[in-house]
Amino acid sequence: MRAHFNNQEFVRMIELSSSIWYQPLRIYSSPVFKQNPYRNNPRVTLLGDAAHLMTPHRGMGANTAFADAFDLAKIISTDFTTIDLANYEEQLFKRGFQAVQDSIQSTRTAHLIGTPALIRNFILWTLHYLIWLKNRFLMLFTR
């Protein structure tokens, strides 16, 4: 802690606190499936994290859950059949598990170490600089 923080009060607070405060958090995700693992049941269906739990690094969990809820609401607001529900679940599976795969990839990228992390950081810095340069260049011609 002392190597990373210069504030002695903060360091002392961390030292006096429980070790829970600075333990790594476990992040859970659904496995990435190739096909729909859920058997269609006309009385029960899933949506959101119940169907496809994902890491938070891509920020897609709530958006995917809203899309699931919207599709399910469209179906149950009509006189639906088990075929409609099966179609919903297939759509939920495709959208949800693509989001899970993207989220896992984003998590892996965010937690790179060593040379891959240096390459990632250089690419991100280069992109940031190029965007900044483009914006400055455009500002010259838009005034």
SVG drawing of the C-alpha trace seen along z (x, -y; Angstrom):
<svg xmlns="http://www.w3.org/2000/svg" viewBox="-54 -30 61 59">
<polyline fill="none" stroke="black" stroke-width="0.4" points="0.0,0.0 2.8,-2.4 4.3,-1.9 1.1,-3.1 -0.3,-5.7 1.4,-8.8 -1.3,-9.8 -0.4,-8.4 -3.9,-8.6 -5.2,-6.6 -2.4,-4.0 -3.1,-3.7 -6.9,-3.3 -6.2,-0.4 -3.8,1.2 -6.3,1.0 -9.2,2.3 -10.2,5.9 -8.3,7.8 -11.7,8.1 -11.3,4.5 -8.5,5.2 -9.1,8.8 -9.6,9.5 -13.3,9.8 -14.5,12.8 -16.2,12.0 -18.7,14.6 -19.9,15.2 -22.0,17.8 -19.9,20.2 -19.9,19.5 -22.2,22.1 -22.3,23.0 -26.0,24.0 -28.9,23.2 -28.5,25.2 -32.0,24.6 -34.9,26.9 -38.0,25.1 -40.6,25.2 -43.9,23.5 -44.4,22.6 -41.0,21.1 -38.6,18.9 -35.5,16.8 -34.2,13.4 -31.2,11.2 -28.7,12.5 -30.8,15.6 -30.2,16.7 -26.7,15.2 -24.7,13.8 -21.7,11.8 -18.8,9.8 -19.3,6.0 -16.3,5.0 -18.3,4.3 -21.4,2.8 -23.8,5.0 -25.6,6.8 -28.4,4.4 -28.8,3.6 -29.1,7.2 -31.6,7.8 -33.7,4.9 -33.7,6.3 -34.8,9.7 -37.6,8.1 -38.8,6.0 -38.9,9.2 -40.7,11.2 -43.2,8.4 -44.1,8.3 -44.7,12.0 -46.8,12.2 -48.9,9.2 -50.5,11.3 -52.0,14.7 -48.7,16.5 -47.9,20.1 -45.1,22.3 -43.5,21.7 -43.4,18.0 -41.8,18.7 -39.2,21.0 -38.4,18.3 -38.0,15.8 -35.6,18.1 -33.6,18.8 -33.2,15.0 -32.4,14.6 -29.7,17.2 -28.1,15.7 -28.0,12.2 -27.1,13.1 -24.3,15.5 -22.7,13.2 -22.8,10.5 -21.3,13.0 -18.5,13.8 -17.8,10.1 -17.8,9.4 -15.4,12.2 -13.0,11.0 -13.2,7.4 -12.4,8.7 -9.4,10.6 -8.2,7.6 -8.6,5.3 -6.6,7.7 -3.6,8.3 -0.2,8.2 3.4,8.0 4.1,7.4 0.5,7.9 -0.5,5.1 2.2,2.8 1.0,3.4 -2.6,2.8 -1.7,-0.4 0.3,-1.6 -2.6,-0.9 -5.0,-2.7 -2.7,-5.7 -2.2,-5.9 -5.9,-5.8 -6.5,-8.5 -3.8,-10.7 -5.1,-10.2 -8.7,-11.1 -7.4,-14.2 -5.3,-15.2 -8.3,-14.7 -10.5,-16.9 -7.9,-19.6 -7.5,-19.5 -11.3,-19.7 -11.6,-22.6 -9.3,-24.6 -11.7,-24.2 -15.0,-24.5 -14.6,-28.0"/>
</svg>
